[in-house]
Protein backbone atom coordinates (compact mmCIF):
# COMPACT_ATOMS: atom_id res chain seq x y z
CA UNK A 1 0.00 0.00 0.00
CA UNK A 2 1.55 3.27 -1.14
CA UNK A 3 0.76 6.18 1.17
CA UNK A 4 3.70 8.45 0.41
CA UNK A 5 1.71 10.91 -1.70
CA UNK A 6 -0.59 11.98 1.16
CA UNK A 7 0.10 14.88 3.49
CA UNK A 8 0.24 13.30 6.94
CA UNK A 9 1.59 16.23 8.94
CA UNK A 10 -1.76 16.79 10.58
CA UNK A 11 -1.72 13.23 12.00
CA UNK A 12 1.37 13.80 14.14
CA UNK A 13 0.55 13.40 17.84
CA UNK A 14 -3.18 13.09 17.13
CA UNK A 15 -5.09 10.62 19.28
CA UNK A 16 -7.22 8.36 17.08
CA UNK A 17 -9.64 5.68 18.25
CA UNK A 18 -9.73 2.97 15.58
CA UNK A 19 -12.95 0.97 15.84
CA UNK A 20 -13.06 -2.47 14.22
CA UNK A 21 -16.36 -4.33 13.80
CA UNK A 22 -17.27 -7.81 12.62
CA UNK A 23 -16.74 -8.36 8.90
CA UNK A 24 -14.37 -10.00 6.46
CA UNK A 25 -12.76 -6.61 5.79
CA UNK A 26 -11.55 -6.40 9.40
CA UNK A 27 -8.08 -7.56 8.33
CA UNK A 28 -7.65 -4.27 6.45
CA UNK A 29 -7.78 -2.36 9.74
CA UNK A 30 -4.20 -3.54 10.32
CA UNK A 31 -3.04 -1.62 7.22
CA UNK A 32 -4.99 1.46 8.30
CA UNK A 33 -3.53 1.26 11.80
CA UNK A 34 -0.03 0.93 10.39
CA UNK A 35 -0.48 3.94 8.12
CA UNK A 36 -1.67 6.11 11.00
CA UNK A 37 1.12 5.02 13.38
CA UNK A 38 3.86 5.58 10.80
CA UNK A 39 2.90 9.22 10.59
CA UNK A 40 2.92 9.84 14.31
CA UNK A 41 -0.69 9.25 15.32
CA UNK A 42 -1.43 7.65 18.69
CA UNK A 43 -3.86 4.87 17.83
CA UNK A 44 -6.12 3.15 20.34
CA UNK A 45 -7.80 0.12 18.73
CA UNK A 46 -11.29 -0.84 19.92
CA UNK A 47 -12.86 -4.15 18.85
CA UNK A 48 -16.45 -5.28 19.02
CA UNK A 49 -16.94 -8.89 20.10
CA UNK A 50 -17.78 -9.88 16.52
CA UNK A 51 -14.50 -8.42 15.24
CA UNK A 52 -12.69 -11.17 17.14
CA UNK A 53 -14.10 -13.67 14.66
CA UNK A 54 -12.12 -12.04 11.84
CA UNK A 55 -8.86 -10.63 13.22
CA UNK A 56 -6.62 -11.35 16.20
CA UNK A 57 -6.36 -8.33 18.52
CA UNK A 58 -2.67 -9.10 19.03
CA UNK A 59 -2.08 -7.82 15.49
CA UNK A 60 -3.36 -4.29 16.18
CA UNK A 61 -1.85 -4.23 19.67
CA UNK A 62 1.57 -4.89 18.15
CA UNK A 63 1.13 -2.28 15.41
CA UNK A 64 -0.33 0.47 17.60
CA UNK A 65 1.64 -0.17 20.77
CA UNK A 66 -1.62 -0.03 22.72
CA UNK A 67 -3.73 -2.83 24.08
CA UNK A 68 -6.85 -3.50 22.03
CA UNK A 69 -9.92 -2.54 24.06
CA UNK A 70 -12.75 -5.07 23.98
CA UNK A 71 -14.22 -5.47 27.43
CA UNK A 72 -16.49 -2.59 28.39
CA UNK A 73 -16.25 -3.36 32.07
CA UNK A 74 -12.54 -3.98 32.45
CA UNK A 75 -11.21 -2.43 35.64
CA UNK A 76 -9.46 0.90 34.92
CA UNK A 77 -8.14 3.75 37.04
CA UNK A 78 -10.53 6.09 35.22
CA UNK A 79 -13.92 5.70 33.56
CA UNK A 80 -12.14 4.71 30.39
CA UNK A 81 -14.87 5.08 27.78
CA UNK A 82 -15.37 8.69 28.93
CA UNK A 83 -11.71 9.57 29.44
CA UNK A 84 -10.63 8.13 26.08
CA UNK A 85 -13.59 9.62 24.21
CA UNK A 86 -12.96 13.13 25.49
CA UNK A 87 -9.20 13.03 24.94
CA UNK A 88 -9.37 11.82 21.32
CA UNK A 89 -9.05 13.95 18.20
CA UNK A 90 -11.12 11.62 16.03
CA UNK A 91 -12.82 8.24 15.94
CA UNK A 92 -12.40 6.09 12.83
CA UNK A 93 -14.56 2.97 12.46
CA UNK A 94 -13.18 0.79 9.67
CA UNK A 95 -14.77 -1.49 8.81
CA UNK A 96 -18.17 -0.45 10.14
CA UNK A 97 -20.90 -3.08 10.00
CA UNK A 98 -24.59 -2.40 9.45
CA UNK A 99 -25.12 -3.54 13.02
CA UNK A 100 -22.75 -1.00 14.56
CA UNK A 101 -23.94 1.86 12.32
CA UNK A 102 -27.52 1.21 13.36
CA UNK A 103 -26.61 0.98 17.04
CA UNK A 104 -24.86 4.35 16.90
CA UNK A 105 -27.81 5.93 15.07
CA UNK A 106 -30.21 4.65 17.74
CA UNK A 107 -28.01 5.53 20.71
CA UNK A 108 -27.50 1.91 21.75
CA UNK A 109 -24.43 1.60 23.99
CA UNK A 110 -23.97 -2.11 24.56
CA UNK A 111 -20.23 -2.40 23.94
CA UNK A 112 -17.13 -0.26 24.41
CA UNK A 113 -17.10 1.07 20.83
CA UNK A 114 -20.70 2.29 20.71
CA UNK A 115 -20.35 3.72 24.21
CA UNK A 116 -17.17 5.64 23.43
CA UNK A 117 -18.82 7.06 20.30
CA UNK A 118 -21.82 8.22 22.32
CA UNK A 119 -19.52 9.94 24.83
CA UNK A 120 -17.30 11.61 22.22
CA UNK A 121 -17.42 15.20 20.98
CA UNK A 122 -14.78 14.72 18.29
CA UNK A 123 -15.42 13.90 14.60
CA UNK A 124 -16.47 10.33 13.83
CA UNK A 125 -15.52 8.87 10.44
CA UNK A 126 -17.37 5.72 9.47
CA UNK A 127 -16.15 3.43 6.68
CA UNK A 128 -18.96 0.93 6.01
CA UNK A 129 -18.42 -2.59 4.69
CA UNK A 130 -21.27 -5.03 4.07
CA UNK A 131 -23.17 -6.98 1.46
CA UNK A 132 -24.81 -4.89 -1.28
CA UNK A 133 -28.34 -5.93 -0.26
CA UNK A 134 -27.63 -4.86 3.33
CA UNK A 135 -26.19 -1.54 2.15
CA UNK A 136 -29.30 -0.90 0.08
CA UNK A 137 -31.68 -1.74 2.91
CA UNK A 138 -33.96 1.25 3.58
CA UNK A 139 -33.52 0.99 7.36
CA UNK A 140 -29.72 1.09 7.06
CA UNK A 141 -29.87 4.05 4.68
CA UNK A 142 -32.24 5.90 7.02
CA UNK A 143 -29.81 5.37 9.90
CA UNK A 144 -26.91 6.65 7.79
CA UNK A 145 -28.91 9.73 6.74
CA UNK A 146 -29.80 10.37 10.38
CA UNK A 147 -26.14 10.32 11.41
CA UNK A 148 -25.06 12.58 8.55
CA UNK A 149 -27.59 15.20 9.62
CA UNK A 150 -26.20 15.37 13.15
CA UNK A 151 -23.07 17.18 12.00
CA UNK A 152 -20.21 15.26 13.60
CA UNK A 153 -20.61 11.94 11.76
CA UNK A 154 -19.02 11.48 8.35
CA UNK A 155 -18.86 8.57 5.90
CA UNK A 156 -16.21 7.27 3.54
CA UNK A 157 -17.39 4.67 1.06
CA UNK A 158 -18.32 1.96 0.53
CA UNK A 159 -16.96 1.36 -2.94
CA UNK A 160 -18.04 -1.03 -5.67
CA UNK A 161 -16.17 -4.25 -6.31
CA UNK A 162 -15.91 -7.95 -5.58
CA UNK A 163 -17.67 -8.84 -2.32
CA UNK A 164 -17.01 -11.68 0.11
CA UNK A 165 -20.30 -13.35 -0.84
CA UNK A 166 -18.93 -13.87 -4.37
CA UNK A 167 -20.98 -11.19 -6.12
CA UNK A 168 -19.93 -7.81 -7.42
CA UNK A 169 -21.61 -4.64 -6.16
CA UNK A 170 -21.47 -1.72 -3.74
CA UNK A 171 -20.53 -2.49 -0.15
CA UNK A 172 -16.79 -3.08 -0.34
CA UNK A 173 -14.65 -1.26 2.24
CA UNK A 174 -13.16 1.87 0.68
CA UNK A 175 -9.43 1.73 -0.10
CA UNK A 176 -7.20 2.27 2.92
CA UNK A 177 -5.53 5.31 1.34
CA UNK A 178 -8.89 6.95 0.71
CA UNK A 179 -10.05 6.32 4.28
CA UNK A 180 -6.89 7.86 5.73
CA UNK A 181 -7.14 10.81 3.35
CA UNK A 182 -10.75 11.38 4.48
CA UNK A 183 -9.59 11.30 8.09
CA UNK A 184 -6.92 13.91 7.34
CA UNK A 185 -9.50 16.16 5.67
CA UNK A 186 -11.80 15.75 8.65
CA UNK A 187 -9.07 16.69 11.12
CA UNK A 188 -8.29 19.79 9.05
CA UNK A 189 -11.96 20.83 9.14
CA UNK A 190 -12.00 20.22 12.88
CA UNK A 191 -9.15 22.73 13.24
CA UNK A 192 -10.62 25.55 11.11
CA UNK A 193 -11.41 27.90 14.03
CA UNK A 194 -8.39 27.01 16.14
CA UNK A 195 -7.48 29.89 18.45
CA UNK A 196 -10.65 31.85 17.65
CA UNK A 197 -13.37 33.06 20.01
CA UNK A 198 -16.96 32.93 18.77
CA UNK A 199 -20.03 34.57 20.29
CA UNK A 200 -23.53 33.53 19.20
CA UNK A 201 -26.97 34.75 20.23
CA UNK A 202 -30.03 32.50 20.08
CA UNK A 203 -33.79 32.54 20.59
CA UNK A 204 -36.45 35.23 20.60
CA UNK A 205 -36.32 38.06 23.15
CA UNK A 206 -39.22 38.49 25.56
CA UNK A 207 -40.14 42.12 26.18
CA UNK A 208 -42.28 42.52 29.30
CA UNK A 209 -45.56 44.43 29.20
CA UNK A 210 -46.53 43.87 32.81
CA UNK A 211 -45.96 41.28 35.52
CA UNK A 212 -47.51 38.44 33.48
CA UNK A 213 -47.49 39.49 29.79
CA UNK A 214 -44.78 39.98 27.21
CA UNK A 215 -44.33 40.28 23.45
CA UNK A 216 -42.02 37.89 21.65
CA UNK A 217 -41.75 35.77 18.50
CA UNK A 218 -41.63 32.11 17.50
CA UNK A 219 -37.85 31.75 17.39
CA UNK A 220 -36.86 28.50 19.13
CA UNK A 221 -33.12 29.17 19.33
CA UNK A 222 -32.32 25.95 17.42
CA UNK A 223 -30.30 27.76 14.73
CA UNK A 224 -28.13 29.52 17.31
CA UNK A 225 -27.49 26.28 19.18
CA UNK A 226 -26.60 24.53 15.91
CA UNK A 227 -24.10 27.31 15.16
CA UNK A 228 -22.58 26.98 18.63
CA UNK A 229 -22.21 23.22 18.17
CA UNK A 230 -20.58 23.68 14.78
CA UNK A 231 -18.20 26.40 16.02
CA UNK A 232 -17.06 24.11 18.82
CA UNK A 233 -16.75 21.21 16.40
CA UNK A 234 -14.58 23.34 14.10
CA UNK A 235 -12.04 23.91 16.88
CA UNK A 236 -12.90 27.33 18.32
CA UNK A 237 -10.99 27.85 21.56
CA UNK A 238 -13.98 29.61 23.12
CA UNK A 239 -17.66 29.54 22.20
CA UNK A 240 -20.05 31.85 24.06
CA UNK A 241 -23.78 31.28 23.59
CA UNK A 242 -26.17 33.98 24.80
CA UNK A 243 -29.65 32.54 24.70
CA UNK A 244 -33.25 33.21 25.64
CA UNK A 245 -34.08 29.53 25.07
CA UNK A 246 -33.78 27.45 28.21
CA UNK A 247 -35.36 24.21 27.01
CA UNK A 248 -32.53 23.10 24.68
CA UNK A 249 -29.70 20.95 26.01
CA UNK A 250 -26.49 22.92 26.55
CA UNK A 251 -23.72 22.39 24.01
CA UNK A 252 -20.77 20.56 25.54
CA UNK A 253 -17.72 22.79 25.89
CA UNK A 254 -19.53 26.10 25.35
CA UNK A 255 -20.23 28.91 27.81
CA UNK A 256 -23.99 29.46 27.94
CA UNK A 257 -25.60 32.56 29.42
CA UNK A 258 -29.37 32.99 29.65
CA UNK A 259 -31.08 36.34 29.15
CA UNK A 260 -34.70 37.42 28.70
CA UNK A 261 -34.94 40.69 26.80
CA UNK A 262 -33.05 42.93 24.41
CA UNK A 263 -31.49 45.02 27.17
CA UNK A 264 -30.06 41.96 28.93
CA UNK A 265 -28.84 40.48 25.65
CA UNK A 266 -27.12 43.72 24.60
CA UNK A 267 -25.37 44.05 27.96
CA UNK A 268 -24.12 40.46 27.88
CA UNK A 269 -22.93 40.72 24.26
CA UNK A 270 -21.05 43.97 24.96
CA UNK A 271 -19.43 42.35 27.99
CA UNK A 272 -17.53 39.98 25.69
CA UNK A 273 -17.48 41.72 22.30
CA UNK A 274 -14.01 43.32 22.45
CA UNK A 275 -12.32 39.94 22.88
CA UNK A 276 -14.37 38.08 20.26
CA UNK A 277 -13.19 37.17 16.76
CA UNK A 278 -16.59 36.16 15.34
CA UNK A 279 -20.01 37.38 16.47
CA UNK A 280 -23.13 35.73 15.04
CA UNK A 281 -26.39 37.49 15.90
CA UNK A 282 -28.76 34.60 15.22
CA UNK A 283 -31.29 35.66 17.86
CA UNK A 284 -34.63 37.12 16.79
CA UNK A 285 -34.55 40.42 18.67
CA UNK A 286 -37.91 42.16 18.97
CA UNK A 287 -38.32 45.18 16.68
CA UNK A 288 -40.61 46.96 19.14
CA UNK A 289 -40.90 47.12 22.91
CA UNK A 290 -43.53 48.57 25.26
CA UNK A 291 -42.96 52.24 25.98
CA UNK A 292 -43.63 51.51 29.65
CA UNK A 293 -43.39 48.26 31.60
CA UNK A 294 -45.66 47.70 34.59
CA UNK A 295 -44.51 45.66 37.59
CA UNK A 296 -48.06 44.52 38.28
CA UNK A 297 -50.75 42.87 36.17
CA UNK A 298 -52.82 45.34 34.19
CA UNK A 299 -56.55 44.83 34.58
CA UNK A 300 -59.16 45.20 31.89
CA UNK A 301 -60.95 47.86 33.88
CA UNK A 302 -57.74 49.87 34.02
CA UNK A 303 -58.15 50.49 30.29
CA UNK A 304 -55.31 48.18 29.29
CA UNK A 305 -55.57 49.16 25.62
CA UNK A 306 -54.92 52.84 26.30
CA UNK A 307 -51.89 52.00 28.43
CA UNK A 308 -50.25 49.88 25.74
CA UNK A 309 -47.91 52.00 23.63
CA UNK A 310 -44.92 50.70 21.71
CA UNK A 311 -41.65 52.22 20.58
CA UNK A 312 -38.90 51.03 18.24
CA UNK A 313 -36.39 48.77 19.94
CA UNK A 314 -32.66 49.38 19.90
CA UNK A 315 -30.70 47.45 17.26
CA UNK A 316 -27.90 45.38 18.82
CA UNK A 317 -26.47 44.47 15.41
CA UNK A 318 -26.22 48.15 14.44
CA UNK A 319 -24.52 48.97 17.74
CA UNK A 320 -21.95 46.22 17.18
CA UNK A 321 -21.35 47.31 13.58
CA UNK A 322 -20.25 50.69 14.92
CA UNK A 323 -17.85 49.08 17.38
CA UNK A 324 -16.31 46.26 15.35
CA UNK A 325 -12.68 46.24 14.33
CA UNK A 326 -11.52 45.22 10.86
CA UNK A 327 -10.22 41.90 12.17
CA UNK A 328 -13.58 40.96 13.66
CA UNK A 329 -16.28 39.17 11.68
CA UNK A 330 -19.87 40.23 12.32
CA UNK A 331 -22.79 38.14 11.06
CA UNK A 332 -26.45 39.13 11.11
CA UNK A 333 -29.69 37.28 10.38
CA UNK A 334 -32.70 38.59 8.50
CA UNK A 335 -35.97 36.71 9.02
CA UNK A 336 -38.12 37.49 6.00
CA UNK A 337 -41.47 36.46 4.56
CA UNK A 338 -40.13 35.00 1.34
CA UNK A 339 -36.62 34.97 -0.03
CA UNK A 340 -36.02 38.72 0.25
CA UNK A 341 -32.45 39.01 -1.04
CA UNK A 342 -32.90 42.71 -1.77
CA UNK A 343 -33.50 43.46 1.90
CA UNK A 344 -30.43 41.42 2.78
CA UNK A 345 -28.32 43.62 0.53
CA UNK A 346 -29.92 46.72 2.02
CA UNK A 347 -29.18 45.56 5.55
CA UNK A 348 -25.57 44.68 4.82
CA UNK A 349 -24.96 47.96 2.99
CA UNK A 350 -26.26 50.24 5.72
CA UNK A 351 -24.25 48.53 8.45
CA UNK A 352 -20.64 47.45 8.84
CA UNK A 353 -21.61 43.79 8.60
CA UNK A 354 -19.58 41.05 6.96
CA UNK A 355 -22.33 38.50 6.31
CA UNK A 356 -26.13 38.51 6.34
CA UNK A 357 -28.08 35.24 6.48
CA UNK A 358 -31.57 35.60 5.02
CA UNK A 359 -34.09 32.93 5.98
CA UNK A 360 -37.72 32.56 4.94
CA UNK A 361 -40.01 32.32 7.98
CA UNK A 362 -43.23 32.08 5.96
CA UNK A 363 -42.86 28.35 5.28
CA UNK A 364 -44.05 25.73 7.77
CA UNK A 365 -41.28 23.23 6.94
CA UNK A 366 -38.32 25.50 7.73
CA UNK A 367 -37.34 28.41 9.97
CA UNK A 368 -38.92 29.17 13.33
CA UNK A 369 -39.38 26.13 15.60
CA UNK A 370 -38.33 23.73 12.81
CA UNK A 371 -35.27 21.47 12.83
CA UNK A 372 -34.69 22.49 9.20
CA UNK A 373 -33.79 25.72 7.47
CA UNK A 374 -33.10 27.10 4.01
CA UNK A 375 -31.07 30.27 3.73
CA UNK A 376 -29.36 32.71 1.44
CA UNK A 377 -25.92 33.88 2.61
CA UNK A 378 -24.86 37.34 1.40
CA UNK A 379 -21.38 38.67 2.10
CA UNK A 380 -20.10 42.23 2.05
CA UNK A 381 -18.51 41.70 -1.38
CA UNK A 382 -21.93 41.08 -2.90
CA UNK A 383 -21.54 37.33 -3.27
CA UNK A 384 -24.74 35.33 -2.82
CA UNK A 385 -24.91 31.67 -1.86
CA UNK A 386 -28.15 29.75 -1.46
CA UNK A 387 -28.24 26.75 0.87
CA UNK A 388 -31.16 24.46 0.13
CA UNK A 389 -33.32 22.92 2.83
CA UNK A 390 -31.27 20.92 5.34
CA UNK A 391 -31.00 20.25 9.05
CA UNK A 392 -29.96 23.39 10.92
CA UNK A 393 -26.63 21.81 11.88
CA UNK A 394 -25.80 21.38 8.19
CA UNK A 395 -26.93 24.97 7.50
CA UNK A 396 -24.66 26.04 10.38
CA UNK A 397 -21.74 24.29 8.70
CA UNK A 398 -22.25 26.28 5.50
CA UNK A 399 -22.48 29.54 7.44
CA UNK A 400 -19.27 28.75 9.34
CA UNK A 401 -17.60 27.92 6.01
CA UNK A 402 -18.36 31.44 4.78
CA UNK A 403 -17.14 32.95 8.05
CA UNK A 404 -13.84 31.08 7.73
CA UNK A 405 -13.35 32.60 4.26
CA UNK A 406 -13.71 36.03 5.85
CA UNK A 407 -11.24 35.21 8.62
CA UNK A 408 -8.69 34.05 6.06
N, C-alpha and C positions, 0 to 999 in steps of 0.2 A: 504494500500500500504506500503510494507516494504522497506525502503530505508537505513536501518542502516548499510548494508554491503558495501556501497559505500564510497569512500574517498572524502569528501566534503570540505577539507581544502582550496582548491583552490578557492572555491566559496565565501569565506568570503570577504566582502567589495567590491565584484565585482558588477559593474553596468550592469544589463541585461535588454534589451528591450524584452518583451514577446509579440509577435504579435499573434493575434487571428483572424482567418478568418471565413467566413460563412461555416458551416458544422455541422452535428450532433455530431461530436466528440469535438465540442468547449467546452462542459462541462468538458472535461478532463484537459483543461488548468488550471482549478482551483487547481487540484491536483499537476500539475507541478509547478504552482506559489507557492503553499504551501511548496513544497519540497525545492525550491530555497531559500525562505525566512527563513525557519527553519535553514538553514546552513549559514545565514549571508549575502546572496546576496541582493542587492538593486534592486528590480524589478519594472520596469515601464511598465505596460500593455498598449498595443495599439490595439484597435479594428478597423476592417473595419466595414462599415455600415451593411454589411450582417451578421456579427457576432452577431449583436444585435437581430437577429431573433432566436438565439439559446441559448444565455446566457446573464444574466443580468450583466451589468458592475459593479453594486454595489458589486457583489460577489468578483471580483478580486481587487476592490478598498479596500475592507475590509481586504482581505488577504495580499495584498502588502503594504498597508499603503500609496499608491499613487493613485491619481485620474486616472482613465482610460482615455486615450487620444483617442478621436474619431474625433473631428472637426479639420480639417487641418488649418482653418483660425481663430481659437480662439485667442483672443487678449492675447499676452504674453509680458513680459518685454524684452525677447530676441527672436530671430528667432528660435523657439523651435525645429523644425525638424532638424536644423543644429546643434544647441547647444547640444541637446540630442544625436544625432548621433555621434558626435565627442567626447563625453565624456563617451561613453559606451564601455564596454569590449567585449560584444558580443550581437548579435541579435538572438533570437530564435523565429521561427514562427511555432506554434503548436496549432491547426492544420493549415496546409497550403493547400489552395484549388488550383485546377487547374487554376482558374482565376488569383489568386495572383501570383502564380509561373510564369505564362506566362507574366503577366504585368512586373514583375521584369526582366525577360529575355529580354523583348523588351524595357526596359527603360521607361515604362509608369508610371508617377507619378501623379496619380489622387486622391490619398488619403494620409493620414498622414503616414500610414505604408509603402507604396511603396516609398514615398518621403524620409522617414528617411533611408530606405535601400539604396537608390541611393546616399545619402549624406554620408553614413558611410564608414569608412575604417577598421572597426573591422570585425572579422569572423561572418558569417551569417550561422546559422544552420536551415535547413528547414525540417520539419517533415510533409510530405504530408499525406492527407487523402481524399479519393474520391472513387467513384465507379470503379470497375475493368475495365470496358470498357473505362472510361475516362483515367485511369492510362495507359492503353495500347495504347491510341491514339498516332499516330506517331508525331503529332504536339507537344503534351505535352512532349513526350520523347525527341524530338529535343531541346525543350526549357530547359529541365533538363540537357541534355548533354552540351548545351551551357554554362549554369551557372557553371557546374562542371569544365569546362576548364578554367574559369576565375581565379581560384585560391583561392578566398576568400569565395566561396559558397560551403557548404557541406550539405549532405542529410542523414537523418536517417529514414529508413523505406521507404515505408509502409510495413506492415506485412500481412500475409494471415490469414483470419478468416471470421467470420460472419459479413456481411455488412448490413448497414441500409436498403438497398433495399430488404433484405430478402434472398439474395444469399450468397454463400460462395466463396471467391476469394481474390486476392491481392488488397490492397487499404485501409486496416484498419490502423488507426493511430498506430504507434509503441507504445509499452508499455512505460508508463511514466518513469519507472526506466531506461530503455534503452536510452530514449531521454536525460535524465539528465546526464547519464554516457557519452553519446556522447558529450554533452556540456562541461563536465569536461575535456575530452580528447582534445577537441578543444582548450580550454583555456590553457592547458598545452603546446600544440604545439605553440600557439601564444606567449608563454613566453620563447621559446627555446634559443633565442639570447639576453635575458635580460641582460643589462649592457655592451653589446659588441658593438664595433665600426667596421663597415664593409665598405671597399672601393672597388668599382667596376669600371672597365673601359669598354667602349662600343663603337662600331662602327669601321669603317676603317679609318686609318690615311690618310691624303692627303699631299703628299710630293711635294712641288712646283718645277716645272722645270723653268718656267719664270713667267711673270706677268699674264698670262692667262691659263697656262697648269699645270697639276699636274699628278702624278701617284697615284693610289689608288687601292681599291678592292671593291667587291660587298657587304661587310658586312653592314647590315642595322642598327645594334645596338640593334635589338629587344631582343636578348638573354641577353645582359647586363641589359637592362631595366627590363626584367622579373626577373632577379636575384635581382635587387634593390627592386622591388616590394615585392618579397618573403622575403628578408631580413628584410624589414620594417614590413611586416606582422608577421614575427616570433619574433618580439619584440626587435630588435636591437635598442639600445639607439641612435645610430648615423649611418646614411647610407650616404656615399659620392659617387656620381656617376660622373665620369669624362668621358665625351662623345664627340665624333666628330659628332654625329647625332643630328641635331637641329629640325627635323621635327616630332619627337615623343613627345607626351604630357609628361610633367614632372610628376614624381611620387610624390604623396602627402607625405610630411613629410621627403623627402630626400633633401640633398644639391647637386645641380647639377652645374657642371662647364664644360663649353664648351672649347674645344681645337681643333686645326687643324692637327698638325703633331706630329711626334714622340718626337721631342725635347720638345714641349709644354706639351705633355702628361707626359713625364718623369719628368719634373720639377714639375708639379702639383701633381703627385703621391708621389714624394719624399718630398713634402711639408707636407704631412699628414702621411707618412708611419710609423714613429716612434710611433705614438699614436694609431695605428690601430691594432685590434685583427685579423681580417680576410681581406686578399686582394685577389680579384678575377680578374685576368687579362683576361677578356673576349673579349677585343678589338682585332681586326685583325690589328696588327702593320706591316707596310710594311717591307719586308725583305731587300729591296734595296732602296737607295735614290740617287738623282742626285749628282754627285761629286761637281757641281757648280750650284747655283741658280742665275738666271738672273732677275733683277728687271724691265726688259722691255720685250716686246714680241719679240721673235726670229723670224726672217724672213727667208723664204725659200732661198733667195739669199745670206743669211749670212752663208750658209752651216750648216743648223740646225743639220743634222745628225752627222757631225764631232764634233759638240759642245756637243752632248749628251753622257756623260760618267757616269756610275753608280758605286757606291761602296756599300759594305755591310752595312746595318743599325745597329745601336746599339740595343742590346737586353735588353729591360726594365726588363723582367722577370728574366734574368740572373743577372742583377744588384741587384734586390731585393733579390734574393736567397743568395747573398753574404752579405746582410745586415740584414736579418731576424733573430729574436731571436727565441729560442726554443718554447716560448709560443705564437708565432704568427703562423697563418695558411696561407700558400701561395698556391694559386690555379692558374694553367695555362690552356690554351686551345691550342689544336692542330687541325687545320683545315687540313684534309687529303682527298686525292682522294681515296675513299674506306675506309674500316674499318681497318686502319693501327695501330693495337695494339702494334706491335713491336716498332714502332717509339715512341709511347707513353711511353713505358718502357724505351727506350733510353733517351728520354727527361727528364723523372723524375729521372733517375739514374745519369745524368751528372750535375744536378742542385739540390740545396737544396729546393726541391718543395714537398709539402705534397700531392697534388692531381693534376692529369692531366685529362682533359676532352677532349676526342678525338671525333670529329664529322666529318661526311662524307659530303664534299661539292660538290661531283660529282653528286648527285641526285637532280632532279628538285623539288621534293616534300618536301624537308627538307633543313635545313642549311641557307645559305645566302639568305636574303630577304624574306624568308618564315616565316609563323607564327608557323611552326612546326619544330621539331628537333628530332634526334635520336642519342644517344651518348653512348660512353663507358667511364666509370669513373674508373680510375686507381689510387690507393693510394700508398704511399711510402712503404707499407708493401707487395706490390705485389698483393693485392686483386683487382679483376676485376669485375665490375658490369655493365651490359648492360641495358640501358633504351630504350625500344622500342619507336617507333614514337608516339609523343604526342605534345600537345601545348607547347610552350616554357616556359610558366609559370609552367606547370606540370614538365617539365624537370628541371627547376630551383629549384622546391621543392626537387627533388631527389638529386640534387647537394648540396643543403643546408643541407639535412639530413646527407650526408657523411661528410660535414664540421663539423657539430655538434658532430659527433662521434670523430673527431680529437680533438675538443676543450675539450671533456670530458675525 
